[in-house]
Amino acid sequence: MSQQYSSQISARLAMLILRELAYRGGRAKLKYLKVYRTIIEWGGEDYAVYILNRLKDGSLIKIEDKYVVLTTKVQPSNPTKLEREARVMLIRGE
């Protein structure tokens, strides 16, 4: 990980991923998740994988082939808004 982010930022980014997955019906390919792509761009691929592994370890998502599947109920939100929020968090480190 090129930059250290607090556990609070990691938790907030994880929640944004869950909300985008809920918006997309609970199942999507990783390459189509805007928040995930933003984390890769601004935080690095290692950091994005770390967040996904934390979600998987917490049984909040499961990975089936090339798809990520939401295993819990989460309130959905617009991916464009979520992507913007994730980018601001990663840039500012807040």
N, C-alpha and C positions, 0 to 999 in steps of 0.2 A: 504494500500500500504506500503510495508516494506521499500521502499526507495523512496525518492522524486526525480522525474526527471523533467527537465525543460519542459516548453510548447513547446520549439523548438524540443526537442527530441521526445515528444509525436506526434507532427505534422509530423516529418520525419518517425517515425514508422508507423503512419497511412498511409502515402503515400506508404510505402513499402508493406503494406497489399493490398492497391488498385492496385499496379502494379502487385503483384502476382495473384490477382483475375483476372486481365485483361489477364495475361499469360494463365490462366486456362479457358479462354473462358467466363469470367464474372460470373461464377457460380461454387461454390464449397462448400463442407462440411468444417466446421471449423477445424475439426480434421486433415484434409489433408493440411491445410495451414502452411507451414514451418515457416513463419514469426510469425504467431499467436502462434504456439507452442513454439517458441524461447522466445517470450515475456512472456508467462506463466512461462517458466523455469527460466528466469533470472530476470523478473520484478514482477512476481506473477500474480495469476489469477485475482485479483481485478484490477490491472493495465491494463491487456489485455481487460477485460470487459469495463473499462473506455474508452479505445481507440475505441472499437467497438461502444459503445454508442455515442461517439462524431461523428463518421462517420455516424451513423444512424440518429442522430439529424440534421446533415448537409445534409441529403438526398443524400448521396453519395453511400450508400448501403441500402439494405433492407434484412430482415431475413424472409425466407419462410421455414417453418418447420425446417429441420436440415441444410438448405442451406443458404449461404450468397450470395446475388446477387448484382452485381455492377450495379449502375443506371446511371453512367456517363462514358464518354469516357476517358480512361487513357492509356498511353503508357505502354505496357507490358514489363516485364523483367524476366530473369531466376530466379526461386525460390531459387536455391542453393546460388547464388550470393547475393540475397536479404536477405536470412537467415543469411549469414555470416556478412553482413553489420549491420543487426539488433543486432546480438550478440555483435559485437564490440561496438556499441552505448550504449547498456545496461551495458556492463562490464566497459567501460571507463567513462560512464556518459557524453559523448560529444554530 
